[in-house]
Amino acid sequence: MYLVDTDWIIDYLKGKDKSVGALQSLFERGLYVSIISLAEIY
C-alpha cells in the first residue's frame, strides 16, 4: 500500500511521464490518497 502525495497526483493528472509511469507501476499494489490531498486537489 502506498499513500500518494498531492504533488504526484497533480503531475499524474498533467500527464508527466515520470509520475504516470511510477503510479501506474504501483497501482496493483494499492494506492491511497489522504483527505488532505483530496481537499488540496479540489
C-alpha positions as CSV (number, residue, x, y, z in Angstrom):
1,M,0.0,0.0,0.0
2,Y,1.2,3.5,-0.9
3,L,0.0,6.9,0.2
4,V,0.2,9.2,-2.7
5,D,1.2,12.9,-2.1
6,T,-0.6,15.8,-3.8
7,D,2.3,16.7,-6.0
8,W,2.4,13.2,-7.5
9,I,-1.4,13.3,-8.2
10,I,-1.2,16.7,-9.9
11,D,1.8,15.6,-12.0
12,Y,-0.2,12.4,-13.0
13,L,-3.2,14.5,-14.0
14,K,-1.0,16.7,-16.1
15,G,0.4,13.6,-17.8
16,K,4.0,14.0,-16.7
17,D,5.8,10.8,-17.8
18,K,7.7,10.2,-14.5
19,S,4.6,10.4,-12.3
20,V,2.4,8.4,-14.7
21,G,4.9,5.6,-15.0
22,A,5.6,5.4,-11.3
23,L,1.9,5.5,-10.2
24,Q,0.8,3.0,-12.9
25,S,3.5,0.6,-11.8
26,L,2.3,0.8,-8.2
27,F,-1.4,0.7,-9.0
28,E,-1.8,-3.0,-8.5
29,R,-0.1,-2.8,-5.0
30,G,-2.7,-0.3,-3.8
31,L,-2.6,3.5,-3.9
32,Y,-4.3,5.7,-1.3
33,V,-4.9,9.4,-1.1
34,S,-5.3,11.3,2.2
35,I,-8.3,13.5,2.8
36,I,-5.9,16.4,3.0
37,S,-4.6,15.7,-0.5
38,L,-8.2,15.4,-1.8
39,A,-9.0,18.8,-0.4
40,E,-5.9,20.3,-1.9
41,I,-6.7,19.0,-5.3
42,Y,-10.4,20.0,-5.1
